Amino acid sequence: MVEISNTNFIYTENNFFSEKDCENIINKFNNNLIPSNNHTGYEYKDLFYDNFILDQEFFNKFNSTLSNSLNKYKKLYPEINNTASIWGLTDLRFKKFNKGMSFANFHSEHNLSYPNRILSIQLYLSNHNCGTEFYRDNIIIFSNVGKLAIFPAYFTHTHKGQICKENKERFIITGYLSFIKKGKKE
């Protein structure tokens, strides 16, 4: 399988955050994590809490950098501009996958529980010889420090996390761009 970027509505950007930024994020959020309620072996911290951003400094930098990346995405895929609704960033999470664990079941982010999700966002905070594998076309986005990935949340981009062959912990930030009602997030 070969990594393909910026094709099939999948956009990747190296150096979205620097290695030092990623290390600082891990150090800042890698405590008091909540175990996931499934068998994927990850722990997480919600970075949105009751519509209040837990760390405003981090969010401001993330949101500013993300805006630039979304503008690039919109230029590559102008069809996204035809959604006549308001949409914005929702459900931002810091995730730690324990050694030997991953979200190994194929899934999509748009589902009955989350019908408003449009795009998935992943920021890889650590290096691994593995990544996000898509069901179709043998596409893999490899986990490299500071790499951003943006892709549709729909069944067309069903994906799973690969298990780290080096048996290391993995760190990632996930989020979604979702349709929102004015003043209310997903």
C-alpha positions, 0 to 999 in steps of 0.5 A: 500500500502506498500513501497518496495525498491530496487525491480522492478528497483526502488532503494531507499537510506535513508540518501543520504543527512543528515537532516541538508543538506536538511534543508540547501538546502531548505534555499538556494533555497526556494526563487525566485521560478518560478510557474509551468505552470500546475495545480500541485501547485509547484514552482521550481528553475532550478539548471542547467541554460544554462549548467551552474550549479547555485550552484557549491558547492551543485552540487559537493556534490550532484554529488559525492554522486549520483555517489556512489548511481548509482554504487550501482544501477548498481550492483543491475541492471547490465542491465543498463550497456548494454546501449552503449551510453553516459548518464549523469545527466540533468534537476536538479530542486528544487521543492516546492509543496504548501500545499494540492498540488502534481503532482497528475496525473499518468505520466512517465518522458520519453515522446515525449518532453524528449525522452532521459531520462533513469532514474528519480532521486528524493531527498526528502527534507522533511518528510510527510505521503505520497510520490511517488505512482507507478501505478503498484504493489501498490508501494509507496516511502514515503517522508522522509528527505534525502531519494534518489529514482532512477527508470526508466523514462519509462512507466513501472514506471508510477507514481504520487505524493500523496497529503500530508494529513497533509497539509504541504509544500513539498520539493524535488529535481528531476533530470534525467539521460539521453542519451547525445551527447558529450558535450551537455545535454538534 
